[in-house]
């Protein structure tokens, strides 16, 4: 049964910030995750603040530096269909296109997709797990075929977003605002590992919300892509995935950012692999080395060791296809 709460529809961003400045307030954008969490008692709310009328937080526009500004209320469907994103930031367009189902892409927003709660069945179920303030991650000894192989520790969730790894790979920044003011956070620094805080997925403070995403200008010679492996062709979250950017100069890798999805509690950046290939010519031997290095440090649970081979294959295939 859905909880009882007050409902406020903010008329401006300042109004939204004021309404969210207090205990028990939750922001409502597309609502595709929030309402399910409230219904399942994953979290509680005394007040739900809708920002659906804030058109300033919607749309994709050029930024002053030559990049793009994406309002947090921009739908996932609009991201996937935007020609400028498809042309210059292909990884984001491809990631948006494989989020959930068409209905959810039309309703869900980019801000909500980044801030959604984990899909772990223990967290979503009637278990007082670590992420709910308990002292046990039930995935460690339970059904864990879709859980993390990197970065687990206190909690072995995987971050459910497809757009998050793409934004990290594209070196995006997020603008956050609260009653205390505004701040900019690199997408890579937005997400929180369980060993830092097992009850939070991101750095948002109470009452703070994402207002926009800023994509930097695309460097000359840069290409990007996103690959998602899932059990079914639609509706499923990633078993493993990869967002990749490559900047090539004179047949060598001038820069690279490689970020995994579906295998860690945060978008998992493969900095060691990036370091290996930068300055090198990508041939079959180097791509094999990169794929092997990508899984160094993986700690699979009893039922998800298949993800190790999956990551190795995704990395090798992704590098080859983006050349």
N, C-alpha and C positions, 0 to 999 in steps of 0.2 A: 504494500500500500504506500502511495506517495505521502511524504511528510507534509505537515501543515507549515506554511511559511507565508510571510508577507511578500507581495509582488509589486515592484516599482519599475515603471518604464521611464528611463532617464531621457530628459529633453535635450541635454547637451553633455559634452565630455566633462565639464566642470561639475554638473549635476551628478553624473555617474560616479565621479571620484568622491564627491561628498557622501553619496549614498553607500558607497562601499567602505567608507572609513568607519568601521565599527565591527564588533565581534559578530560572527554568524552570517556575514553578508557574502553572497556568491554572485559572480557575474554570469549573465546569460546572453550568449550570442546566437549561434545556430541551435544550441541546446541538444545536439545529438548525443553528447556524452553526459552532460550535467544531469538531465532528467533521469537517465538510467541509473546514474550513481545515487541520486536521491531516492529513487524508487527501491533500489537494492540495499539501502542503508550503508553504502560505502562511505558516504560522508553526510553531514547534516547541514541544514541552512535555516536560519531564522528569517532571512530576507534574501530574495532573489532580485537582482537588479538587471533589467533588460537594457541592452545597448543597441537594440535592433533599429532604432530611429536615427542613429548617429551616422548620417550619410558621409560625413567627413572621414570616417574610418573605413570607407568602402572604395574600391577601385584601384586601378594600376596606372600610375602617371610617371612621366620622366622626372628624374631628380636633377638637381642643379649640377652635380658632378658628372653627369652623363649616364648614371645608372638608372635604376627604377625604384619607385616607392610603391609598396603594396600595402593598402589599408588592411588592418587586422580582420575586418568584416568581409573582405573579399572572399567569395565562395571558392571552394576547391575546383568546381566545374569551370568557373571563370578563369582561374589560373591555367588549367589544362588547355583551354581554348584560345588563350591570348597569343596572337601571332608574334608579338615582340618577345615574349618569354620563350616560345617555342624556337625562335630563331637564335636568340642570344644566350638563353639560359635553359638549354634543352633538358638538363637533369631535373629541374624543377617542374617543367611541363610534363615530363614523362612520369615523375613521381606522383604528381597530382592526378594524372590520368588513371592510375592504378589504385587509388584510395577507395576502399570499400565498394559501394554500389553507386549507380547513377543517381538514385534518389538521395543518398547521403552526401554525394559530392555537390548536389544542387542546394542542399540545406546547410551542410557543414562549412565552417569558415577556416581560413588559414590560421588565425589566432587560436581557435579552438583545437585545431589539429595538432598544433605544437604543444598545447597545454593539457591534452587529454590524459586521463588517468590510466594506469596499466590495465591490461586485459587478463592478467593472471587469474585463473579460476579460484585460487585460494583467497586472493585479495577481494575479488568480486563476490565470493561466497561467504558462508557463515564461519569464517575462521579468524581468530584474533592473531593475525600474523604480524611479522615484524613491521610491515608497512602501516599497519593499523595501531602500532604501539605495543605489540606483543613481543615475546622474546624468542620466536621461532619462525623460520622460513620453511613452510610445509613442503615447498617444492624440492628441497634437498633430498628428502627421503620419500617423496610422493611421486605423482605423475608429473614428469618434467620434460616431456619430449619437445615442448615449444619454448623452454626457458633459456636463460643466458648460458653462453660458454665463455664470455669475457666479463670482467668487472662485477662479478656477483657479490661475494662477501656476505654481508648481512642479509641481502635479499637478491633473488635471482630472476627478477622480472626482466622482460625485454621492453624497450621503449616502443610503443605501437605506431609511431608516426612514420610515414613515408617521406613527407615533405621536409622533416627535420634534418635527416642526413644530407639531403640535397642542398639545403640552405647552409649547412656547415661547410660542405664542399665548395660552395660558391662564395664563401667568406662573407655572408650576410650579417647585418646587425639588426637588433630589435630595439625599438623604442618602447620603454615602459613608463607608466605614469601612475602616481598615487597622490594622496593628499600632501605628501612630503615633497613632491616635485617630480620632475622627469629625469630619466637616465637612459643612456645607450649601453647595450650589452651585446658583445659579439655572440652570434648564434652558438658558437662552440662553447662559450662560457655560460650559456643559459641553463644547461642541464646539469643535474646533480647526481653523483654516484651514491649508492647506498652507504658506503663507508663514510661519506661526508654527512649524510642525513638520510636515514632509511625511511622517513615518513614523507619526504618531498621528492618530486621529480625535477624541479626547476628552482630558480633563484627568486621567483616572485614572492614578495612580502605580502602579508595580509592586506587586502584592499588595493593591491597593485594589479594593473592589467596591461596587456600588450596592445599598443595602438597602431603600430606600423612596422613593416619589415623593409629594410633598405638593402638593395642589391648594388654592389659596386659596378663601375664600368667593366665590361668584359675586355680583358687584355687581348691584344692582337695574337692570333694563333691559338687561342684557347678553344677547346671543345669540351663538352660535358655530356654525361649520360647517367641514367639510373636503371638498374636492373633489379627486379623483384622475383624471388622464387616463392611460390605458395602452393598449397595442396590443391587448390582449385583455381580456375581461371578468373574467378570473381569472388567478391565478398570476403576473402581471407586476408588475414594479416601476414606479413612476411615471415617465412621460416628463416630466410636469410636474404639480404639484398645489399646493393652497393651503389653509392653515388660517387661519381668519378669526374674530376676535371683534369685535363692535360693541356699544357701549353707547350707547343713544339717550336723549335727554332733550329734550322739547318739539320733536320732529321734527328735531333736529340731532344730529350725532355728538358725543357727549361724550367717548368714548374709542374707540380702535381698535388692534388688533394684527394685522398681516398677515404671514404667514410662508409662503414657498414651499418646496415639496419637489421633488426630481427635477431641480434645475437648478444646484445648487451643492454644494461639499464639506461644507457644514453647512446646517442649516435656515436659509433666507435671509430675513431680516426686511426688510420694505419700510418703513423708518422715514420716508423722504421722502413716501411715499404716505399714511402715517398722519397726518403733519403737515399735508398738504394737505387732508384731509377733516375732521379734528377741528375742531369749532366750526361746521361748515357743514351745510347741508341737502343731502342726496344727491339730486341730480337727474341727468338723462341727460347733461347737459354736464359735470358734475363727475365722473361715473363714467368718461366718456371720457378726461378729463384724467388721472384716477387710473390708468387702464389704460396710457396712453402713458408716464406717469412711471415706472410699474413696470418698464419695460424699459430705462430710461436706464442706461447703463453696461454693458449686456450685451455680451459678447464671444464670439459664437458661433464654433465651429470650422467646418471645411469642410462637415461633413455634418449639423450640428444647428441650423441657423438657423431651422428650423421652430419651435423652442421659443420664440423671441421672440414670434411671433404667438400661440402657444399661451398663453403667460403673459399677454399682453394680453387675450385672450379670457376666461381664467379669472378675472382680477381684475374685469373689468367685469361678468361674469355673477354672480360670487360676491357682489359688493356689491348688485346688484339683487335677488338672491334672498333675501338676509338682511334686507332692509328690512321 
